[in-house]
Structure formats: structure tokens, C-alpha cells
Amino acid sequence: MSQSGIVIIGAGEAGVSAAATLRSEGYDGQIIVLSDEPDSPYQRPPLSKEFILENQHQPAEIKGEAWFKENEIDLRLGARVLSVHADKKLLSYTEVGNSDPAIKIEYDKLLIATGARARMIDNLVSSKTHVLRTQLDARELRSELNRATDICVVGAGVIGLEVASTVRALGKNVTVLDIASRAMGRALAPELSEFLVSAHTLRGVEIHMNERDIIVEESADRLHISSEKNAIAADLLLAGCGVQPNVELAKSIGCDVDNGIVVDEHGASSIPDIYAAGDVANFYHPFYGEHLRLEAWRHAINHAAHVARRMLDKPSEYAELPWFWTDQLGMNIQVVGLAAQAERTVWRYDGDAKTAFHFAGDTLIAATTIDNGRVMTPLTRLIASRWSGDADQLLDTSTPLAKTCKALIKQSQLVQ
């Protein structure tokens, strides 16, 4: 490669993982990582939980300044990309707050890892409405929470319910509204949505689903949130209405965009030498035989590593099953597979640990663990084997679940 090297746009988990993989795979050319945030790359999952609850000064770093220097990775913070000319392999950016002319960079290959941003709905905008995606968002929310008693959360997704859990732990009153019919409906099987709503309700969280026409009005120091069925007064509102992928730059370049940057199984976009990874990428998944866009911490890390290897002409298969976790109400919940597509759910109880098996027909397509994450690896292997059979075989608590999974995988292989 020429001295122009590889440029990565985005310094979240995906961007940093890609840079680390390039170096670990032996690439010794120039690596430039551009981030439009002023802060050193940090972990986002704690922002809705420990960062607020424990009043942490800084979120945990993904990699510190010393690591970037040691690996000769040029991290440029506060860098807002203005344009990319794919035909010239030329990128221009400006430093946030700097009026100097744009800085131009040539590249051999470009990775777009711009992630996603919090979605805002016009009807929810007020001076006391917050979103939660960045470190700055979390600081502002925490500051306002210190002075608030009644909080309204619009959105019963992961962020909304994690914040609701945190707010209750701080002793605040919280009401959750959502237009959808069930909580975390894009991520959980129906039975798990019901379980989670019941758990929150028992802890004093008010949750109202199927809400329509939610409108926010502001008077004095209070917010008045109304819907078709409810009227709520609150000190602040969190809009947890999901995220939207940051595809504007990719669109301006001419990349195919459809619910993210459309890429193949190796992260290559429709334009030569331009790749995408992580939350922003709508990638082809060989296990499912279709394109998926996933918003998960581990996916961002592993998918970016996979794409980085392809950029070095070292392709590998990325067929990792979707997996995510959430901590709410003192419970650790982990999900593997596309649980929202489940037709039925079967529960297994091992003392306080719970495991839910999700089926489509007789095929196990996903699983959820509650305070039982140690069985996630064998469950993932069982799902990946496309096991199909009698659900009762998974329910004998006299046999460790890991041992049962191993035996069922072996049986499945013999049949095949």
C-alpha cells in the first residue's frame, strides 16, 4: 500500500476494533482514525447505568491515548468529515471549533464506522427533553436528574428501560410511554416483554404501551406530557425512541443505503475500497441468508475486526449470531439469536437463574438468560447447529444445561 494508508471514520467500538485488528494482523501502513467527538474513545453501555447511578467522573475508555501512540495510530478528535471523493480517494475534514481551511487526506481504503445517533421526535422537543447516546448527553441528563423528582421516559426499548431502572434506583418516580404494543419488541420474544414489564411494575415503574399522539408542553418548571390515554406531569423527559444510523456521508459519496450502509458479507460497500462496520452497516449474514443491521456492543467489535481483515485481503466468514445484554433492576438479561421472531417460548428454572428457549416450529432460534449468562456459550452453539427437536429435552434440571446442549449438538450432527 502507498503512504496514504487506511482512514477510519468513527472512534467508537467498531472504529477502534478495526484499527487494533489492522495492527495485530501485521499492517504497518498509516492508520488515521477520525472522531467528531472531543473525548477519547469511551464505552457507551455504562452511560445509562453506572455512569449516572455512581456519579462517575469519566466513562471507561475503549483504548487510552498511550495505546494509540504505542500502536502508531493517528487518532484525531473533534474531526468532522466534510466530503469524500471516492474517484480521487480524497477526504476532507474540519476541526470542530477551528476556522482554518479544511484538512485533506488521501487514503488507500476507507472504513466508515460512524455508528448511529439518538432519534428525536418533533412532538417531544422541549428545553427539558433529553436523549442519551453520548458522554455529553449522559452528563446533561445526570445533572438534571439531581434536581428532578418525576421523570417521563418515552420509549420502552433498551435505553428507555435501562434509564427507568436507574431512575428508580435513585429514588425518583418514573413513567414510561411507548407507541408499540410491547416492551423491547424488536429485541425480545413476547413472553420476555411481559416478564420485563411485570418486573418494572413491581419496582414502581409505571409503563403504558400502545400510546398514541404523545405531545409535550412546557409551563414554568414542569412538563405536561399527554397522549390519547394519559396525562403526565414531569420534571424532565428522556426520549428513548431508538437510533438512526449515520448514513449521510455514505449517501453523499454514492454508497447504497437502505437502513444503514448496504455491504456484503465482508463489509464492502457498493463503492470500491470503501467499507462499513458496526451499527451503521446493513450487512449480509450467511447464517440467516439476509441482510441485518445490528445495534450491539459485541457485534460492533467483532464485525469491525472481520471487515478489517477483509481490507487486508484476509477474508473470513462472519456468521456470529446476534447477541446483546442489558442490566435492569439488578438483573442481567442476555439474548442470543433473533428472539423477536419466536413463535413460542419454553422456560427452564435453575434456582434463581432462568433460561427461556425460543422456537419457530420445532427449531430453536434464540434463547434468553436471566442471571444465568454462564450458559450463553453452549446455547449459542446449539442454536448455530440449527437444532430442532422436543423442547422438553432442554428442561431436565438434574443435568447441567451446558452438558445437555453438548449432547443435543452431537445427536444433531449424527442425524445430519
Secondary structure, 3 states (H helix, E strand, C coil): CCCCCEEEECCCHHHHHHHHHHHHCCCCCCEEEECCCCCCCECCHHHHCHHHHCCCCCCCECCCHHHHHHCCEEEECCEEEEEEECCCCEEEEEECCCCCCCEEEECCEEEECCCEEECCCHHHCCCCEECCCCHHHHHHHHHHHCCCCEEEEECCCHHHHHHHHHHHHCCCEEEEECCCCCCCCCCCCHHHHHHHHHHHHHCCCEEECCCCCCEEEEECCEEEEECCCCEEEECEEEECCCEEECCHHHHHHCCCECCCEEECCCCECCCCCEEECHHHEEEEECCCCEEECCCCHHHHHHHHHHHHHHHCCCCCCCCCCCEEEEEECCEEEEEEECHHHCCEEEEEEECCEEEEEEEECCEEEEEEEECCHHHHHHHHHHHHCCCECCHHHHCCCCCCHHHHHHHHHHHHHHHC
